[in-house]
Amino acid sequence: MADTPAEAAPDPRELQIKYAKAYLLQAGPTGVSLYEHLSGLLSRILSERPPNALDTLEQMSAELHWSRLQKGHESLRPLTEDPPTFIKAESHRALFSRGTEEADENEGDGEMTDSPLPNLYDLAHLLQQGGVNIGRDETVQIALAMKRLTDTRPLLSCRFWGKIFGTEGSYLVAEVQFREGEDEEAEEEAEEEEKETPDEQEDEEEKEEAEDLPPKSTHHPPPVVPREENGAGTNKYVYFVCTEAGAEWIRLPPVTPAQITAARKIRRLFTGNLDAPVITYPPFLGTEANLLRAQIARISAGTHVSPLGYYQFGEEEGEEEEEGAARDTYEENPEFEGVPVTDLVESLSNWVHHVQHILPQGRCVWLNTAVKSEEEGEEEEGEEEEKEDEEEPEPEVGPPLLTPLSEDAEINNTPPWTAHFSSQHIPQYALAVLRSNLWPGAYTISSSKKFENIYFGWGIKYSPEGYSPPAPPPPQPEYPSGPEISEGVDPTVEEEQALKAAQEEAAAAAEEAEDEEEEEEEDEDD
């Protein structure tokens, strides 16, 4: 058998060419190989034949590359999430869109209707003079955001309350009042509360009629203090918040006395998420939205002040004062001539609180819950007697409206307020700046006839001694030990028999005694 000729060895140059082509054919992340890109680029150059091919090579390569990306190649990787700057720009873009059709119609008529939209530019200028600078860009954004709020809701008044900072996002707060009878959400909440009450009563009646119920507990929990109605006390105003100018305005729920009481005992930074749970001790019933609403009520009650004489009580409230009722409304004084800035800085007696004080109960108007509990317990006579024996609680009384700031109490020798001029160099044209030391971030800036309240802070009250959570309540005492409640030892059989025999003897002796008594009675009758 003849030997087969040896195979010819491959040419090294051909191998290099194959390896180079294989390298160029490797697809990149976009699914397009460098070989395909270069061949397409050369084809375009030969077809267009630009005069300076070398100078335009880089530009043509970039255009070809982006044209493939815009076509959406099948193997193109999914895009990552939008960066925060892009999301922020998208929210700000909505601020510059046209308003509702009603607003467009009003603009077309050429008549300026009364709008609750505040002049935020004037407010920013006043705050800047007092050393509280919002910033030009943020002022425009907040003004446009509040315009969207006033254009989409039937508001009677609207005011920029301030800004509360958070660890992940901040809250822009708007204080509004709806026109009378046009707050649909409040009416729906009232209807739901009325519907829930009869249902709960029916459930309790069904439980009482059921058989084989376990024994009822004799413990009576303290009565729940109801919240104040919309438009009164701590719920006088409605508050809307948004985390970014251009984002959707979200309405905060009404505040309850229990939430205000719990908020006084805890310290927690806000996160910027209204649905975030509030995990604290003592426990807080609600989410971050409820805590935010409670802190807004506390800050407003403690820091919203005005120059003396700017507000006055109405003439109709004179009769109420004679009867002893507290005044809860006021009106602007049309004859207010202003207070000199020097007097505003030198004496706190020229400033007054124009928001009702929140009592320890968590309400602005004290409510006697003992009277309500007596009405609910009319069916049980024994409970009524016990409640009559108990002493009625003393009504809580706080400082009335328009109380001077000079009567505010100090905390560990720390004055509650600090007043100074906005400028020491030109005091003739300076403004009066009033800063709260109990709520850092609360400012009141006033000229002789004009003032503004604003808050920029973390929503936490000043504590000179630092914060330490309250101690847990003492443990419940043990029940008294005694034979009445102690469990006895099971008797033996002999003891049971002896007890039974003794009971039989006692019964027989009792029968004999009864027979003897009957015989004696018969003898006496004879």
Disulfide bonds with the S-S distance in Angstrom:
none
